[in-house]
Amino acid sequence: MRTVHDPSATPHTQKRNRTVLWTGVITVGVAVFVLALGTIDGADGEPLLSGKLVEVTLLQVGAVSVIVWPMLLRTSKDIAGVKDNVQNSHSTVMRDDMDEKHDQIVGLVKDLHDNIETRFEGVSSDFRGVRKDLGRHSDQLIDQGKEIAKIGQHQNATDRKLDKLAETREEDDESHP
């Protein structure tokens, strides 16, 4: 662990080290205070805290310190990690940075939407053109079908006339031998 005076320490590490240092100072201060109360005599000539009470109090302070110190160190490291992730040596506040990123993403989504919309309009226009072309070809096919039907009718009429002519010739040939 870096010391409080380590010039290479980040501000978070320095603050964490100060917190740990002050917690140690307070713990030692409480222990010294309890010991002092055990040695100072009261108005009746007896110590303010009896020997047994001093021992119990010191044990309690020691037990609390053993429990609190690792929690304090872990919490201090966690807080430093959170601060490092939040600030992360950026010159901007995290909220402003997030708002800027959000605005950039919204702008990209709008651009993408506009691009898709433009392409969709182009595809729709092309599709309408294909429909018109198919409609014209369909109309042409219908017209050609009608013309073919007329030609077929005309051919049938011509075939009937030719058949009648052929029958008439045969009759004429039979009647003029």
ROLO-722499 format. One line per field, with one value per residue (C-alpha): x, y, z. Coordinates in nm, 3 decimals. Layout:
<atoms>
c1 <- c(X ...)
c2 <- c(Y ...)
c3 <- c(Z ...)
</atoms>
This chain:
<atoms>
c1 <- c(0.000 0.126 0.191 0.013 0.315 0.369 0.392 0.293 -0.029 -0.354 -0.580 -0.812 -0.528 -0.405 -0.755 -0.798 -0.462 -0.560 -0.889 -0.707 -0.447 -0.710 -0.903 -0.582 -0.516 -0.869 -0.840 -0.510 -0.653 -0.948 -0.714 -0.491 -0.798 -0.929 -0.586 -0.565 -0.905 -0.775 -0.480 -0.656 -0.803 -1.145 -1.259 -1.290 -0.928 -1.027 -0.937 -1.213 -1.213 -1.129 -0.865 -1.119 -1.328 -1.015 -0.932 -1.287 -1.299 -0.961 -1.071 -1.390 -1.198 -0.951 -1.231 -1.415 -1.089 -1.015 -1.364 -1.386 -1.035 -1.069 -1.419 -1.289 -0.999 -1.228 -1.488 -1.220 -1.082 -1.433 -1.506 -1.175 -1.260 -1.602 -1.456 -1.191 -1.460 -1.681 -1.411 -1.160 -0.926 -1.179 -1.203 -1.581 -1.842 -1.973 -2.333 -2.227 -2.017 -2.312 -2.547 -2.301 -2.271 -2.651 -2.690 -2.433 -2.615 -2.953 -2.799 -2.661 -2.998 -3.175 -2.921 -2.973 -3.350 -3.327 -3.099 -3.335 -3.634 -3.461 -3.371 -3.722 -3.868 -3.632 -3.732 -4.101 -4.059 -3.881 -4.156 -4.424 -4.231 -4.219 -4.594 -4.657 -4.430 -4.609 -4.945 -4.835 -4.703 -5.026 -5.228 -5.008 -5.056 -5.432 -5.429 -5.210 -5.443 -5.740 -5.552 -5.460 -5.825 -5.934 -5.672 -5.793 -6.152 -6.047 -5.849 -6.144 -6.369 -6.110 -6.077 -6.455 -6.464 -6.179 -6.355 -6.675 -6.477 -6.311 -6.649 -6.790 -6.503 -6.538 -6.905 -6.828 -6.565 -6.806 -7.079 -6.849 -6.657)
c2 <- c(0.000 0.349 0.588 0.919 1.110 0.900 1.155 0.889 0.810 0.916 1.155 0.860 0.654 0.950 1.011 0.640 0.638 0.947 0.780 0.467 0.675 0.878 0.566 0.423 0.746 0.747 0.381 0.444 0.762 0.572 0.308 0.574 0.755 0.436 0.360 0.716 0.686 0.372 0.563 0.887 0.891 1.031 1.256 0.954 0.848 0.546 0.519 0.647 0.306 -0.007 -0.248 -0.502 -0.235 -0.104 -0.455 -0.515 -0.174 -0.228 -0.574 -0.425 -0.147 -0.405 -0.637 -0.353 -0.240 -0.592 -0.607 -0.249 -0.212 -0.473 -0.346 0.010 -0.087 -0.282 -0.006 0.254 0.053 0.004 0.375 0.457 0.211 0.367 0.717 0.605 0.459 0.764 1.027 0.814 1.111 1.282 1.656 1.638 1.538 1.187 1.307 1.560 1.293 1.052 1.322 1.399 1.028 0.997 1.291 1.138 0.805 0.974 1.165 0.843 0.670 0.964 0.958 0.584 0.632 0.904 0.686 0.389 0.612 0.755 0.410 0.284 0.571 0.479 0.112 0.209 0.429 0.148 -0.094 0.146 0.170 -0.210 -0.224 0.032 -0.161 -0.485 -0.310 -0.184 -0.527 -0.683 -0.436 -0.514 -0.886 -0.837 -0.629 -0.887 -1.162 -0.975 -0.929 -1.297 -1.385 -1.157 -1.312 -1.655 -1.560 -1.416 -1.728 -1.949 -1.743 -1.766 -2.141 -2.182 -1.978 -2.183 -2.502 -2.379 -2.283 -2.620 -2.791 -2.572 -2.659 -3.021 -2.999 -2.804 -3.055 -3.340 -3.170 -3.082 -3.382)
c3 <- c(0.000 -0.076 0.206 0.253 0.128 -0.185 -0.471 -0.727 -0.540 -0.702 -0.510 -0.433 -0.286 -0.083 0.055 0.135 0.312 0.514 0.613 0.729 0.911 1.097 1.190 1.339 1.526 1.668 1.774 1.947 2.100 2.246 2.389 2.546 2.683 2.845 2.993 3.122 3.287 3.457 3.601 3.697 4.043 4.100 4.390 4.619 4.552 4.345 3.971 3.739 3.567 3.759 3.625 3.510 3.334 3.158 3.034 2.908 2.738 2.570 2.455 2.310 2.135 2.002 1.884 1.713 1.552 1.424 1.270 1.146 0.998 0.720 0.644 0.634 0.407 0.173 0.168 0.111 -0.183 -0.323 -0.298 -0.464 -0.744 -0.792 -0.796 -1.044 -1.271 -1.237 -1.281 -1.470 -1.512 -1.740 -1.744 -1.786 -1.532 -1.590 -1.637 -1.902 -2.071 -2.070 -2.204 -2.484 -2.573 -2.561 -2.797 -3.032 -3.032 -3.087 -3.379 -3.529 -3.491 -3.659 -3.943 -3.979 -3.977 -4.243 -4.454 -4.427 -4.503 -4.811 -4.935 -4.862 -5.065 -5.350 -5.332 -5.315 -5.620 -5.806 -5.704 -5.833 -6.160 -6.188 -6.126 -6.400 -6.638 -6.557 -6.606 -6.949 -7.045 -6.922 -7.131 -7.431 -7.377 -7.356 -7.676 -7.849 -7.729 -7.879 -8.207 -8.211 -8.145 -8.435 -8.660 -8.548 -8.627 -8.961 -9.038 -8.944 -9.170 -9.447 -9.396 -9.419 -9.739 -9.882 -9.785 -9.956 -10.265 -10.269 -10.239 -10.513 -10.748 -10.677 -10.758 -11.074 -11.173 -11.117 -11.307 -11.609 -11.692)
</atoms>
